[in-house]
Amino acid sequence: AATNMTDRAAALTVLAHRHDGSPEAEEALASFEARYRGDALVLDKWFQIQAGVPGPRTVETVRALMRHPAFSIANPNRVRSLIGTFSSANQTGFHRAYGQGYRLFAETVLEVEKRNPQVAARLATAMRSWRSLEPIRQDKARQALLQIANVENLSADLRDIVERTLA
């Protein structure tokens, strides 16, 4: 049995990744959150674990977690743990063929940009490899980048990253 937070987080990661959506995984996620609710850094890890779960449910999971009472779009660490992990470390969840991951990403980057342009710019670097995707995903990723690029009064930081990524 796991006797410390690090071991519990590692076990939770394996359970969540291998048994996504199972009653056992859901119970373990709820238990971990209840135990560490008062520790912001550990709660960031809880968000990160869920954002990294591969598969078709990830976009819906990330959207649901964005509505969680402990999530704030104004908290850079929380944004990085959820959106940064989703976009940079979850290849099968983020790069869904229908583009729902890219749409969520573009919406979120634009929302973050209103509060913290530097964090939004850093998140946008997750799209740098969009040209290496197969054509359908490449088109969806490009559309998401253009959605960001076409916003008026975009911060210089974010505009620079997006324009260089599209160039």
C-alpha positions in Angstrom: 0.0 0.0 0.0 1.2 3.5 -0.8 2.2 5.3 2.4 3.1 8.8 1.1 1.8 11.3 -1.5 4.4 10.4 -4.1 3.6 6.7 -4.1 -0.2 7.5 -4.0 0.2 9.8 -7.0 2.1 7.2 -8.9 -0.4 4.5 -8.1 -3.3 6.9 -9.1 -1.6 7.7 -12.4 -1.3 4.0 -13.3 -4.9 3.3 -12.2 -6.3 6.3 -14.0 -4.4 5.6 -17.2 -5.0 1.9 -17.4 -8.6 1.9 -16.1 -10.0 5.2 -17.3 -13.6 5.6 -16.3 -13.8 2.5 -14.1 -15.5 2.8 -10.7 -12.1 2.0 -9.0 -10.3 4.8 -10.9 -13.1 7.3 -10.2 -13.1 6.3 -6.5 -9.3 6.7 -6.3 -9.4 10.1 -8.0 -12.1 11.3 -5.6 -10.2 9.9 -2.6 -6.9 11.6 -3.6 -8.7 14.9 -4.1 -10.4 14.7 -0.7 -7.2 13.8 1.0 -5.1 16.6 -0.6 -7.7 19.2 -1.3 -5.9 21.8 0.9 -2.5 21.4 -0.8 -2.4 23.4 -4.0 0.7 21.7 -5.4 -0.7 18.3 -4.9 -4.0 19.3 -6.3 -2.1 20.5 -9.4 -0.7 17.0 -9.6 -4.3 15.6 -9.4 -5.3 17.8 -12.4 -2.2 16.8 -14.2 -2.8 13.1 -13.8 -6.3 13.4 -15.3 -5.2 15.6 -18.2 -2.6 13.0 -19.1 -5.0 10.1 -19.4 -5.0 9.0 -23.0 -8.0 8.2 -25.1 -11.3 9.5 -26.5 -12.7 10.8 -23.2 -9.9 13.3 -22.4 -11.4 16.4 -24.0 -14.6 15.9 -22.0 -12.6 15.2 -18.9 -10.6 18.4 -19.3 -13.7 20.5 -19.9 -15.3 19.0 -16.8 -12.2 19.7 -14.8 -12.2 23.3 -16.0 -15.6 23.6 -14.2 -14.2 22.1 -11.0 -14.3 24.5 -8.0 -10.5 24.1 -7.5 -9.8 25.2 -11.1 -9.2 28.8 -11.9 -8.2 30.1 -15.3 -6.4 32.9 -13.4 -4.1 30.5 -11.6 -1.0 29.9 -13.9 0.0 26.7 -12.1 -3.4 25.2 -12.4 -3.7 26.1 -16.0 -0.3 24.6 -16.8 -1.2 21.4 -14.8 -4.4 20.9 -16.7 -4.1 22.6 -20.1 -0.4 22.3 -20.5 -0.4 18.6 -19.7 -3.3 18.0 -22.0 -1.8 19.8 -25.0 1.9 18.9 -24.5 1.9 15.4 -22.9 -1.3 13.7 -24.0 -0.9 12.8 -27.7 -3.9 10.6 -28.1 -6.2 12.9 -26.1 -5.2 16.2 -27.6 -4.8 15.1 -31.3 -8.3 13.7 -31.8 -9.2 13.4 -35.5 -12.2 15.6 -35.3 -10.3 18.5 -33.8 -12.1 18.8 -30.5 -8.8 19.0 -28.6 -7.6 21.8 -30.8 -10.8 23.7 -30.4 -10.7 23.5 -26.6 -7.0 24.5 -26.7 -7.7 27.6 -28.8 -10.6 28.7 -26.7 -8.6 28.2 -23.5 -5.5 29.9 -24.8 -7.6 33.0 -25.7 -9.2 33.0 -22.3 -5.8 32.7 -20.5 -4.4 35.4 -22.7 -6.8 38.0 -21.3 -5.3 37.4 -17.8 -1.8 36.2 -18.4 -0.3 36.6 -21.9 3.0 35.0 -21.0 1.2 31.8 -19.9 -0.9 31.8 -23.0 2.2 32.2 -25.2 3.9 29.3 -23.4 0.8 27.1 -23.9 0.8 28.0 -27.6 4.2 26.4 -28.1 2.4 23.0 -27.8 1.3 23.5 -31.4 4.8 24.0 -32.9 4.8 20.5 -34.4 1.4 20.8 -36.1 2.9 20.4 -39.6 4.1 16.9 -38.7 0.6 15.6 -38.2 -1.3 13.7 -40.9 -3.4 16.0 -43.2 -6.8 15.9 -41.4 -5.3 16.7 -38.0 -2.9 19.2 -39.6 -5.9 21.1 -41.0 -7.7 21.1 -37.7 -4.6 22.3 -35.8 -4.0 25.0 -38.4 -7.7 26.2 -38.0 -7.1 26.4 -34.2 -3.9 28.5 -34.7 -5.7 30.8 -37.1 -8.6 31.2 -34.6 -6.0 32.5 -32.2 -4.1 34.6 -34.8 -7.2 36.3 -36.1 -8.1 37.8 -32.7 -7.6 41.6 -32.6 -5.4 43.1 -29.9 -3.7 39.8 -29.2 -0.7 40.2 -26.9 2.7 40.6 -28.5 3.9 37.4 -26.8 1.1 35.2 -28.0 1.0 36.8 -31.5 4.7 36.1 -31.9 4.5 32.4 -31.0 1.4 31.8 -33.2 2.7 33.7 -36.2 6.0 31.9 -36.1 4.2 28.6 -35.6 2.1 29.2 -38.7 4.9 30.5 -40.8 
